[in-house]
Amino acid sequence: MKKRFGAPDWENYIPVPVLDAHPEYCEFYKKAWELAFDHIKHIDGMPQTPYMDEAFCETQVWIWDTCFMTLFCKYAQDVFPGVETLNNFYEVLYGGKSLPKVIPPENEPDWTGAKPGVPYNIVVHLADNPPLFAWAEYVNAVMRGDREYVKDLLCNRGVLQKHYDWFESLREPVKLPNVLHRTWLIAEKYGYRWEGGCSGMDNTPRGRLGQHAVGQRPNNPDMLWIDAICQQALCADIISRMYELIGDSAEAERWRARYNEKKEIVNSLYWDSDDRFYYDIDRNTHEFYKIMTIASFWTLTSGIASREQAEALAAHVSDPETLGGDVPLLSLARNDNDFDPAGLYWRGSLWMPTAYASLCGLNRYGFYRTAHEAGLKIVKHMYDTYVGYEPHTIWECYSPTKCEPASNEHGNCTARPNFCGWSALGPISVLIECVLGFHTVDAFKRRVEWEKPDDVGENIGIRKLRFGDVTTDIVANGKLCTVVSNAPYTLSVNGIDHKISAGENTFEI
């Protein structure tokens, strides 16, 4: 189907969740798409225009925000330019291009260096943001089912491999053209030194040396970051899988070896067998910085943890003393000395990017029930905030203790409103993949895997789900499942495969 980015009839192109027990969540789902549609931006001169704006400011674009936005845009690729927006970074980092000038508005932040009314070049905010391009590309490719695109991406453009190698090459700070800040990431034998803002977890207390973080950003120069090495490992894992898709076994094996090398390092150095948790480590002594954060769940997203280790991490998702409770998958454990009941940005807030990545990790290990229960709590918390707090919108991050947005890192105001932006992941992707349970959709395998929950009513499913050349409705009413499709595929329900033919199909679950 021809792309119609920004088409006014976008509602005709999005899947329709069926959840009779909670119609309010379905309305919330539509609201998230509506806010995301408002952030489709067109600026002449951008390599990709229109593109998805991260809902932050006019003169900057962010890598990790955009990568996460692609993970809900995948459900409506014909009208939302999610993965295409990544070209605005590829062309700057590896194509030698600059981004166009804009006229900054009056409310543009001072730190950008832009002056209201004075033309200013759009720039990439950080080049060493989490290296998630490969993950974003793969997730969208699996929905699209286009091997020629994957082949072109790997064999002709090579941007994913270039980005991985660039991360590995960083031995000192560099200032790239058309990027606002210099790099902080330093690659070493056993991991990566980094910085809070570059990691995305701005004021995280990770790396502190006392009982409390002395400043907003401890940024311990001797700390190796658990998320950095796991994200690089995930990149290698994804590139290997992409090479498998196009039948290049030699390159697939070469990238698999890179993945396995990092997996071995993480499990030998970053796993604390006493606490049964992964921590950041000291680059010199390899001692643990015992600050429990959501960053450790990248070991699940990347598939690094063993089954036993994954089970230990998953237990914290429901532990009200650490990362669980009524609002789970928080940025910092509730029993940490620096946990703030108002969130204080990355000191306790619920953030959709890291929560969603963690849910993907739980699903990767087959912890579907844990992911469902956590996802249901997250959507409920976001919805209750939406209806109970003014303005009625979707926020950048959420309080861990009240149905309201989290406080910012200075504690003097709330996080940003209308943030769709990555926060649309909650009402869209978390709803589809965890609350409804459609955790796997693969156009290459022509396969959908559904872990149907039994605690959210009888009538449940999804309509107008599109992947590859398939458009399908999957709805269960009690034990009777009705599937309508324009083409054949395999539907797995609670681990049992059903061959779906074109037309209407009915069977008992």
Disulfide bonds with the S-S distance in Angstrom:
none
